[in-house]
Every structure is written in structure tokens, then in C-alpha cells.
Amino acid sequence: MKKLICIFIAFSLLLCSFSSFAAKKKTDEAYDATSKQLLSCPVPQVGSIGGEWLAIGLARAEIMSEETAEGYYKNVVAYVDEKGSAKLDRNKSTENSRIVLALTAIGKNPEDVGGYNLLQPLADFNFVKKQGINGPVWALIAFDSLLYEIPETTAKEQTTREKLIDYILEKQLKTGGWAIGEQGADPDMTGMAIQALAPYYEKNEAVKQAVDSALDFFSSIQRDDGGLSEATDSPESCAQMITALSTMGIDPEDDARFIKNGNSIVDCLLRFSLENGFAHNINGEYNQMSTEQAFYSMTAINRLRSGKSSLYDMCDLLREYDVNLDGKVDITDATLAQKAIAELETLSLRQLKIAKADSSGKVNVTFVTDTQRYIAAY
């Protein structure tokens, strides 16, 4: 009898493994087809469709050409110059946050775009809050994408990371999710909130409880077909939760909490897939917005499976050992690290990341030695 039970368990595990492999193969095929379609698109302009999300997806998939990146950057410079201000919209701070993310993804500096610092308007907390939950969520994601320092402002209320986090936590519903308005929790906003809070999950107990509550909530309402929405599913909603799970280090096609009756949220997304991208409605026609969001969510999965940083954690773009952030590595970087160890200099969050500081912000002397060896080798 024990032997039969062991055989049954082994067979079940084999079946699950095969099912997971088949699901991932289908995802990979959709990803490849969508990649080809988006690579054929014109150079991204400034905008939520055919713009920043396209640029972010291609850049983080590491398939964007240098020519396309430069073309997009020129479009951004021209757009900002035409606006004549670092504040790109009177009411929507997400206009700044979205472009900050795209510029960071292509390796450009959003702190100097034709002389304008696109981070500066985000330092005004009242401006950021003006858009509701969307504003603080995307401002936090933008600031954390490359551990940018929040500029000082003369506005009435200075933005801080703590204020952004607290605002997001305060807006969490009792059910565990988030919503854009007064309605019940929705996958879009909940996914975005989780993405913003993810970097603080291991550092902040309140954040950990909030995120765990949100994950438990959506696991509990997930349908047998993998969908999450109580109303009508959309590829955009699926994309936000897929990106959120991937940002948390959770493979949505492997974690049993998010697989119901053999179906995951990725299965729900793929129901909208076409030969060359995604439709907004099942059996609908090609939709650029749906395709871009589905693509960057699959890029988030791909980065997770490849052991790379998450979609919006762009610190992988920082140059190793370049502590003073001048674009080159020389003795001044080793000296700056030594001064930080001696508490003669205070490093920014970005510099601490490069210097491989520990959780308390301390730089180890071995980093100085490694930097010196790197300089000697090159």
C-alpha cells in the first residue's frame, strides 16, 4: 500500500511538473511573438501608449536598440523643452514618474533633461497626492527605480519616502486590496501598490503585513480559470498583478497560492493573446496598450526566472565600483569609500548600493580592496 501511495505521489508531482513546463512554454511563445511586434513599432513618443511603457518594456527586456533609445530620448527632450517646465502636467504627477522610469530604463538621467530636473515636481507632496493613490504609488516606484535622492523643495509639504509609504498604507481597504476610487479592491491598483511597497517588504513590518494581506485577499478570490477580477478581466489588470507577484519574487505559474484548478493569472492573460500581441477584449482586435502592458509583465516574469532584478529595480544599470557616480572608476572612488567607512563622508542611497553597504548602511573595507584591485586590473 505504501508503495502505491509513493507511486501516486511521484506521478502527481511529475504531472504537475509537466503542466508547469507546458504553461511556461506557452508563455514564452506569446512573449517572443509580442517582442517581434513591439520591435517593429516606431520610436516611442512621450505618452502612455506607444511611449514610456513601450520603452520600459523593450529596455528591461534588454532588446531595445541604441538607435531607438536615442530616438526616444530626443523626443523626451523636445517634449520637455516645449513644456518649458519640469512639471509636465498641472494635476498628474504620474506624467513625471512615468518618464523618469523610462529614462532610467534606457540609461538617461532624468535629473537633467534639457536643464530640467523631472524629479523636482515629485518633491512636492501635495502635488503628488493631487492625483489620489496613483500619484504616491508611481512617485515611490520612480524614486526607488535607481534609488534617487528626493530633491528639496520650497513647497508646503516635502515629499519623503516615509510619507509616500504611509499614504499608500493608509489607503489600503479592509479587504486587503487597494482601489482607485471608493469602489472595492481591484487588481490594477492593488498590483501597483504591491509593486511600490515591495522594496520595503523585508524592512518594514507594517508594509509586510499590508502586502501579505493583499496577496492573501487575491489568492482567496482567484477564480478557477485563474482570473482575479470580480467584474470583467482585462490584460491590463492581469499585467499589474503578474508584475506585482514577480516583483515580490513570486513566479505566478509556480506558486500554488495563485494557481486554481491548474490555472494561473498568466493563463488569464494569455486568453487575450493574438498572433502578434494582445487584444483588450477576448476575441478582440490588436490593442497597443494591452500589448505593451502584457509585454512588460511577461518581461517581469522573465527577469525573475533569469535571476535578474525586478522590472522597476534598475540598480543593475549602476556601474560597479563607481561610488562617486562620475561614470568612471578610479582612485577617487576607493578614497570616497574609505571616507565613508571613517564616517567622514555620507553616501547617498545609490552610492551605498554601489558600495555594497550592509542593511545598517555600513561599507565594508573589503569593498575598498576590491575597488583598488579593479582599478589595477584595468
N, C-alpha and C positions, 0 to 999 in steps of 0.2 A: 504493500500500500504506500509506504514512504517513497519507494522508487517511482511509483506512478505520479505521486504528488510532485516530486522533483522534476520529472519529465514534463509535467504540465506547466510548472513554473518556468522551466527553461524555454519551452515552446512559446509561452506567453511573452517572455522577455524578447525572444527572437522576433516574434510578430510585431511587438511594439517598436523594436529597432528598425525593422524593415519599413514600417509605416512612417516612422520619423524620417528615414532616408528618402522615401518616396516623396514626402511632403517637401523636404528641403530641395530636392531635385526640381520639383515644380516651381518653387520659389526662385531658384537660380535661373531657370529658363525665362521666367517673366522678367527677372532683373536684367538679364542680358538683352532681351528684346527691347525693354524700355531704355536701356543705356544707349543702344544704337539710335533709337528715335530721338532722344534728347541731344545726342551729339550732333544730330543733323539740324538742330534748331539754330536760328540766327543768334548772334552775340546778344547776351542778356542786356536788357534795358533796366532802368530803375522802375520797379513795380512789383506787386505781389504775384503777377502772372507773367511768365516769360522774363522774370527779373531775378530777384535775390534768391528765391527758393531753388530756381534752376541753377544759379551759380553755386550755391551752397552744396546742392546735391552732387553736381559734377566735380567740384573741388574736393569734397570729402570722400568721394568715390575714387579720387586720385586719377581721374581720366580727363580732366579739363586741360586743354592745350594752353601754352603760354600766350599764344596769339589771342585766344578767346578771353583769357584772364585780363590781358592788357586792354582789349577792346571794351570789356565791361568796366574796367577802372576808368577809362576815358569817358565813358557815358556817365559814370557817377560824378566825376569832377565837373563835367559840363552841367549836370543837373543841379549840383550844389551851387555852382557859380551863378546859375540862372536864378536860384532862390535867393542868393545873396545873404544867406544866414545859415548858421549851424542848426537852427531849429527848422526842420523840414516840413512840419505841419503844426498849426496852431493848437490842435487838440489831440493829435495822435502821436504819442511818444514812440509807438511801435515803428513808425516810419524811420526814426533814427536807429532803433535797436536792430531792425531787420537789415539795414545797410551796414551797420557795424559788424554784424555776424558775417555777411557776405564778403566784406573787405578783409576781415580777419582770415576767412577761409582761403582767400586767394593770396594771402601773404602781404596785404597792403595795410598801411597804418591809418586807422580811422580818426586818429588824433590830429592828423594834418591832411585834410583833403582840400587842396587849393587854398590853404591857410585857415581852414575852418576845422575845429575840433568837434566831431559829431557826438562825442561822449558828453560834452559840456551841457547840453539841454537836459540830459538824463540825470544831472546832479540836482535838478530842481524837483523835489519830491512831490510837490503839489501838481506840477505839470505831468509827472509820471502817473499819479493817481487819477488824473482827469479822465483817463480812458477806462477806469474801473480795473478789474483784476488783470486784464490783458497787459496794461502798462507795466506794473511791477514785475509780473512774470517774465516778460521779454527783456526788461531792463536788467534783471538779475542774470538771465541767461547771457545777455550781451556782455555785461561786465565780467562775468566769470569765464567767458569763452577763451580769453587769454590773460585772465587774472589782472584786468585793467584796474588801475587806481581810479577811484571816483573823484572827478575834479571838484575843487572847492567852488562854491557859488555864493553870490550875494542875495540869492532868493531867500524867501522867508523860512523855508524848511529844506535843510541839506539832506540829500539822499545818502543813506548808508546801507550797507548790505543787511545789517540787523533790521532796519526799518522795512526793507523790501521783504525779508523773510517773515517778519511779524505780520505784515499786511496780508501776505498770502495765507498764512496760518489762520488769521482771523476770519478770512472769507471761506474757510472750509465748512461745508454743510455737516449737519449731524449724521447724515448717512455715510459720510466719509469722502465724498467727492467734492468737486467744485462746479460752479455754473457761471455763465457769463452774466445772466440777469438774476431774476428771482425764481426761475424755474428750478426743477430738480437737477441733480448732478448729471452732467453729460460727459461722454468720453473725450471730446475735444479739449474742454477746459481742464478736465482732470488730468489728462495726459500732459498738457502743457505745464500745469502746476507741479506735477511729479518731476518733469524734466528740469524745472528751475530749482527744485529743492534737493535733487539727487546728490549734488556735491557736498551737502551738509548732513547727509543721512547718518554717517558714522560719527559725526562731531557734535550733533545737536539732538538731544533726546526728544524734544518737542517735535522736531522735524521727523525723526524716526517714527514716532507714534502716528503722526499725521499721514505719512506715506504708507505705513503698514495698514492703517485704517482704510486708505483709498484703495490699496491693492486688494484687501480682503473684500471690500464692497463690490468691486467689479468682478472679482472671482465668483462672488455669490450670485450675481445677476447674469453672468455669462450664459448664453443660450446653448443648446445642444449643437447648433450649427456654427458655433464659435463667435457669433456676433455679441456686441455689448449693449447696443442702443435699445432702449425700450420703445423707441419710435422707429424711424427708418434709418437703416445703416447707410453710411457713405464711406467711400475710400478715404476721405479726409479724416473722419473720426477714427477709422481703423489705424490710419497712419500715425495719429498722435499717440494712441495707446501703444502701438508697436515701438515707436521711438522712445516712449517713456520706459517701457519694460527693458529695452536694450540699454538705455542709459543707466538703469539700475543693475545691469549685468545679468538680466533675466532673458534667456532665449525663449521667446513666445511659442516656439514649436517644440520645446523640450520640457518646459515646466508644467507639471501635472495640474497646478492650480489654475492654469489658463488654457487647459485642453478639456473640452467637454464632448463626450461621445465621439472621441477621436478627432475633433475639430478645434483648431486654434483661431485666434483673431487674424492670423495670416491667411487662413482658409477663407475667412470672411472677406478680407481684402481682395484675394485673387478671384472672387466671384465677379469683380468689376473689371478684370483684366481683358485686354484685347491683344491682337497680334503685335501691336506696336506701342502699347501703353495701357491707359485705363480710361474708363468711362465714369461719369458721375453717377449714373444710374445703371442697374443691371440690365444688360442687353441694349445699353445706350450707345451713343457715338463717342468717339475720341474726345477727351476733355483735357486741355493743357494743365489746368490747376490740379485736377485729380492725378494726372500722370506725374507731375513734379513732386507732389506730396507723397504719393505712393513710392516713388523712386527714392526719395531721401530716407523714408522709413526703412526700405529694404537695404539701403546703404548703411543705416544704423545697425541692422542685424548683421550685415556682412562685416562691419568693423568689429563687432563683438566677437564673432566667430573667428576672426583673424587675429584676435588678441590686441587690437588697436584701441586707442582712446575713443570715447563715445563721440557721437555726431557733433556735439557742441563743445566738447573739451578739445580745444585746438592747441593745447600746450605742446603737442607733438611737433608743432611748427617752430617752436623756440629753438634757437641754435644752442647746441650743447656747449657748456663752459663760458658762454658769452654773458657773464654776470652783469656787466655794465651796459649791456644792450646796444652796443655801438656797431654791431654787425660783423665784428671780427673777434678773434680770440688771441690775446697777448698777455703780457705780464701784468697789465693793469687789472685784468680780471682776477688773477690769483691774488694780487695785492688787496683788491676790494673784498674778496672773500676772507682774507686774513684779518682785515679791519673789522669785518662783521663778527668774526669769532671773538675778537678782542673787545667787542662792543663799542668800537669807535665809529662805526657806520651802521645805519639802519637800512636794511634792504626792503624793497617793495615785495609784494606777493609774487610777482613774476620773477623777480631776482631770486627769491627764496626757493621757488620751484626749480630754477636752473641750477642753483647751488645745492640742490637735493637736501634741503633742510628737513629736520625731523618734525614731528607733529607739534612740538613746542616752539618751532621757529629757529632752532639751533643748527648752525652749519658745522659739519664735522671737518677736522683738519685733513682727513683723507681726501676731501674734495679738492683742497688746495694742491695736494701732492698730485692728484690725478690731472688737474689743470696744467700743472707745470710739465708733467710727462707728455700731455697732449701738445703743448707748445713746442717742446723739444723735438717731438716726432715730426712736426710739420714746419 
